[in-house]
């Protein structure tokens, strides 16, 4: 059974930083592309950042200069470091694992609130 467990969310002041973690189990982690998505209140889920199995990365324009996605295949974990957080970054952040010809998997989400 595949499990993706996010952690690291919480309340952060504007301008602050946080690092989200997603621990994966039940899958061949290094074969999957991993992504971070977010869903702001009342809005659709959107891609924040993604990293392929061979470590290529891409980012949403809104976070390009403030976010870094990374993965540690030895720990089956993907990270999202976000700096200079803004109130518009407030959302539930979800981890995703996907690969060609296989089901996509989602974590349960972790809340990030940016507020003073």
N, C-alpha and C positions, 0 to 999 in steps of 0.2 A: 504494500500500500504506500503510495507516494504521499509524503508530507512536506509541506513548506511552512516553516514557522518564522514569522517576522518578529523582530524585537528592535528596541531602540527609539521608539517614538515617544512623544511627550509634549510638554509645553515649553516653548522656546521663545525668547524675546527676539524682536526684529534685529537683524544683524548677527544673530547667533549662529551656531553650527550644531549639527548632529550627525551621527552615523547610524544608519539602519543596517541591520543584519538579517539575512534570511538563511536559515539552516535547512538543508534539504536531506531527505532520506527516502529510501525505497526506489531510487532511480540511479541510472549510471550518470552521475552528475556531470562528468567531463564531456559527455556527449550532447549535452543540452545547451542551447542558448538560454540565457537568463535575462530577465527584465524586471524593472521597477515601473509600476504604473501608480497613478493616483486618481482619486475621485474627490474633487472638492464638493462641498455641500450644494446639492441641487444641480450638479453638473455631471456630464458623462465621464467615464473613466478615460484617462489619457496616458500615453507613454511618457515616462520621464527619462529613462535611460535603459540601454540594453547592451549586453556583452555576449559575443558569440563564443562557441566552444574553442575557437582559436584566438580569443581575446580581442577581437575587433569590437570597438565601441561606437555607439551613437547616442545622441542626446536630443531632447526637445530643445527648441530654440530658447525657450523661456528659462532654461536652467543651464545652458551650455557652458557658461563661464563660472558657474557656481557649484557644479556637481561633478562628482567622480564616481564612476561605477567600477568595481573590481571584483575579482573572484579568487578564491583559494580552493583549488580542486582537492587539496589534501584534507581540507576541513569540510568539503561539500557546502561551502558557504559563499554567498554573494553579498557584497556590501554596497551601500550608497552613502557617500559622504556629501553632505550639502552644507555650503557656507553662505554667509550673508543672507540668511533666510528672511523672507518677506511675508507679510500677512497673506498674500495670495498663494503662498505655498501650503497654506492650511488645507489639509485633505487627509483622507485615509489612504495610506500607501500599501500597495499590494505587490507581492513577489510573484513572478511568473516563470515557469519553466516550459520550454517548447523545443521540439525537434521535428524534422520532416517525417511524415507518416506515423506520427504518434500523437496521442492526446496531449492537449495543453493542460498544465496544472497551475493552480492558484493557491496562494496562502490565504489566511483568514483576514489579513490586513492589520495595520498598526496606525493609530491616530497620531498625526502631527498637527499641532496647533501653534501658530506663530502669533503671539500677541504680547503687548506690554501690560 
